């Protein structure tokens, strides 16, 4: 069974940066390599939304709200992927989760990102 572990969240001032990491423990390397991976976030009272996606071939796309500020990357050798978040805004505050974009694995606990004004 695959276990997703997110890390790297914390408290940061508006305009600051954080780098989130996700490790897919127990995932088949082959499955990982062919999977499109995403970072999601859920703010209180809101639905979980996909903010960044990286395809198996390495191309990426982003929600309009984070485009130009967030960068998703992956390391297939480590079954891991990352989200570099720059120029953070208070609106970015949420619990951030990682998962495959389709045929999701079991969701992890997420990592809290808090942005102070």
N, C-alpha and C positions, 0 to 999 in steps of 0.2 A: 504494500500500500504506500502510495506517495504521500509524503508529509511536506507541506510547504511552510517554510519559516522565513518570515519577513523581519528585517532589522534596519536600523539606521534612522528611525524617526526620532523626534525630540521637539524641543522648544527652540524657536528661532525668531529673530526679529524680522519684520517685513523688510524685504530686500535681500535677505540672507539666502543661504544655500544649505541643502541637505542632499545626501546621497543614500538612497534606499537600496537594499540588497534583498534578493530572494534566492533561497536555495531549495531545490526540489529533491529532497532526500528520498532515495528508493526508486527514483524514476529510471526507466530504461534509457540508456544513452541514445539509442536509435529513436525512440519515441520523442525524446527531448529535442533532438536535432531537427526532426521534421515538423515540430509543433510551432504554431504561432503563439506568441506569449504576450501577456498584457499586464499592465498595472491599472488597478482600479482604485477608486476612492469612494468613501461613503461619509458624508457629513451628517450631523444629527438632523433627523427629520427628513432626510432626502434619500433617494434611491441610490444604490451603488451605480457608479458610472465608470466606463472605460475611458481612461485618460491617455494611454499610450499603448501602442501595439508594435511588436517587432515580428516580422514574418520569418519563416525558416531560412529564407535566403538573405536576410539581413536588412531588408528595407523596413521602413518605419512609417507610422502615421500617428497623428496626435489629435486630441480634441482641440477645438479652436481656442478654448480658454487657457491652454497651456502651451500652445505652439510658440516656438521661439524661446521658451524658457526651460522646458523640460527636455531631457534626452534619455531615451531608452537604449540599452545595450544588452548584449548577452555574451556568455562564455560557455559554449557547449561542452568544453572539456571539464567544466566544474558543475554542470547542470544548474547554472545560476544565471540570473539576469538582474539588471540594475536600473535605477531611475535617478538620474542627476537632475536635481531641481534647483534652479537659479531664480533670482529675482522673485522670491516667494511673496505672495500676497496673503492677506488675512482670509481671502476667499478660498485659498488652497488648504486651509485647515480641515483635516478629516482623518479618518482611519484609512490607511492605504493597504491594499491587498494585491497579491500577485496570483496569477493563474494562467492556464492555457485559455485561449480565446474560444475555442470550441472543445467539446467533450471535457469539461472542467474536471480537474482533480478536486479532492476535498479541500475546502477553503481553510486557510490557516487563520491565525489569530489576528493578523494584521499588525501594523505599526502606526502608532499615533503621531500625527504631525500637527503641531500647534504653532501658529504664527501670531506673534504679538505686534500690535501697531505702534 
